[in-house]
Every structure is written in structure tokens, then in C-alpha cells.
Amino acid sequence: MSHATDHPPSPFPGVKTTKFAMWVFLASEIMFFAGLISAYITLRISNASWPVVSEILNVPLVAGNTFILIISSLTMVRALAAVEDGDLRGLRINLAATAVLGIIFVSIQAFEWSALSSEGTAPSTDLFGSVFYTLTGFHGLHVLIGVLFMLYTFSKALRGHFTQSDHGGVELMGLYWHFVDVVWIFLFTILYLI
């Protein structure tokens, strides 16, 4: 008979249950965004009056914002590498940097939304506005949630919760953060560049 504190065995040997659960969660999120992106592509192809997005959207601003999110992925990689090397100071610095870059990304997205709204493009303006705000809004929400969890992970790192041999929470945070980065690269490409 197992004790109440024992964890159930992982369905895959060598993979912790929490990591497996994160992969299942991310798979469901991939399906969610794939559905949204597919709907966007279908609506755009079938709508002859779709606007020229480069005339509406601030592509250089968002390209810079995309670069910020990509750099945040690098700082997340560095955070995990630091804790794996036993460098807890490096872990804290890189987690903080990732959170700050995430906050900057969301802030620039909010600025873009505000500018678009003041220029007359809102969710209720037309089909483009509805789809654009839906896609970027859901992604922005995911980044915001990621930032909150990043700050939580950072606070745990400040309290010495993670060690070189026990840092699963940092790895899970990294998986989620890389997911939102990859999704944004797809969204940036189809919304702003194509």
C-alpha cells in the first residue's frame, strides 16, 4: 500500500508526471490556437475585401516586440541552464529578465491596441478587427498568465526553492514560455507579414 504522499507513476518511464501533464496541456493549447489560426486563414481567403494589413498595423513596432519575446525565450533558456549548473543567482537574474521582457511585450501590445482603436479599428469594426483582436487577445492573455507564473517562479527562486537537483518548476515554466513564443511567431507571420 502506498503512502498518501507518494506520486502516481508516470505513464512514461523517466518522465515526471508533472512534465507529462504540461505536455498534455500544451497539446490542447496547440489545438486551440490551430483552430483559431485555421479560422483566420479561412476567413481571410474567402473574403475579397480583406484590408491590406500593412496599411493598418504597425509592422515595425510589432517586429520589435516579436524580437523582445524571442529574447525572453533566450533568457528563459539561460535560467534553466543556470539552475542546472547550480548557479542560483543566474537563475534569479534570468527569471526576472524573462518576466520584465514579458511585461514589456504585453505593454507594447496594449499600446498597439490603443493606437488601433483610436484609428477606428476595434473588435466590432469589421471582420478583420474581430479576428485580429481575438487572435492577439488570446495570445496576450497567455503571455500575461505566463508573466504571473514567471513572477511566482521567481519568488520561489528568491526563497531558495530550486536546487541543481530539484528544479522541475523552472523546466515547466520554460516549456510554457517557449510555447507562447512559438505561437506568437506563427501569429506575427500570418497576421502582419502575409
Secondary structure, DSSP 8 states (H G I E B T S, - for coil): ---TT-----SSTTS-HHHHHHHHHHHHHHHHHHHHHHHHHHHHHH-TT---HHHHS-HHHHHHHHHHHHHHHHHHHHHHHHHHTT-HHHHHHHHHHHHHHHHHHHHHHHHHHHHHHHTT--TTT-HHHHHHHHHHHHHHHHHHHHHHHHHHHHHHHHTT---SS--HHHHHHHHHHHHHHHHHHHHHIIIII-
